[in-house]
C-alpha cells in the first residue's frame, strides 16, 4: 500500500455576512491507495517496465556482468604457485595477490614479449611445474582412447575450476560414437578477468594445446567464444592449423584492458630520449660557441693593447 498526499481546497462561492470573500487553508490529508501494479492492467505493466538500451554487441553484454569466485585454500595455493612460476620465468613482478596477481603477471607478459615468446614461456612453466617422470607415466599408462579422453575431461572440471571457472562435461561425436570428452566452460574466468582476446589465445589456448599434446600425448582443441566468454575443450580432437583457425582471426574487444601496447611505450620513450639528446647537444654547442666568442674577444683586446703600446 502507498500513502498519497492529497490537497483539498475549499473555495466558497458565496460571501460571508461581513461581505468579504474568505478562503480557508487547504488541509493535508494522507490517503491510502493500492499499489500501481495492481491498478494497471497487464498491458500497461509491460509499458511501465524499464526498457534497457540494446548493447552494440553480445561482447559488451558479457563484459558488463562479472562472476564471483569463492576460492578455497587449494585454489589460492594453485593460483599463487602459477603466478609466482610465471614471474620467475619472465622476470616480471606483481605486488598483487590471488587471481589478480595472475592476471597482472600475464598482462605484463603480453606487453613485454611477442606472441611466440609468450607461448614458449607458458609451456616452459608448465613443464617445470609437473615433473617429467609423472608426465611420462601419464603418457604411457593412459594412451589415447575413450576412457582417457573422458578421464581428462572429468579431471579438468574437478581440479582446474580455480583457473577456468565452473565447467561441466558434455558429449560429442568422435569416430562415429558419442563420448563425454568435452569440457564446457560457461564463462571462462581468465578471459573474463583479462578481457583480452590476445591473452586468451597466446597465454592459454595455444600453449595449453601444445603442452597437452606434446607432454601427455592427448590432442586438444580449445574453442573459445568471445561473444559470451564461454569455451569448449575437446579432448581427442586436433586443433586447426593457425591459418585455418577462426579463433586466431578474432578482433580485439572494444573495451580491452590490454589496450596500452608496448610499441606505443617504445615510441614514447624514444621521443623522450630524442628530446633530451637534442637539448644536451644544443647546450654543448651553445657552450662551445660562447667560449669561442669569449676567447676571440680576449684575443682581440690583447691585440689592441699591444698596438696601443707600440704607438
HELIX and SHEET records of a PDB file:
HELIX    1   1 UNK A   36  UNK A   39  1                                   4    
HELIX    2   2 UNK A   42  UNK A   48  1                                   7    
HELIX    3   3 UNK A   58  UNK A   64  1                                   7    
HELIX    4   4 UNK A   73  UNK A   90  1                                  18    
HELIX    5   5 UNK A   99  UNK A  112  1                                  14    
HELIX    6   6 UNK A  115  UNK A  129  1                                  15    
HELIX    7   7 UNK A  132  UNK A  141  1                                  10    
HELIX    8   8 UNK A  146  UNK A  159  1                                  14    
HELIX    9   9 UNK A  161  UNK A  164  1                                   4    
HELIX   10  10 UNK A  189  UNK A  194  1                                   6    
HELIX   11  11 UNK A  197  UNK A  200  1                                   4    
HELIX   12  12 UNK A  201  UNK A  205  3                                   5    
HELIX   13  13 UNK A  206  UNK A  216  1                                  11    
HELIX   14  14 UNK A  246  UNK A  249  5                                   4    
HELIX   15  15 UNK A  262  UNK A  310  1                                  49    
SHEET    1   A 2 UNK A   2  UNK A   7  0                                        
SHEET    2   A 2 UNK A  28  UNK A  33 -1                                        
SHEET    1   B 4 UNK A 167  UNK A 174  0                                        
SHEET    2   B 4 UNK A 177  UNK A 185 -1                                        
SHEET    3   B 4 UNK A 230  UNK A 235 -1                                        
SHEET    4   B 4 UNK A 220  UNK A 225 -1                                        
END                                                                             
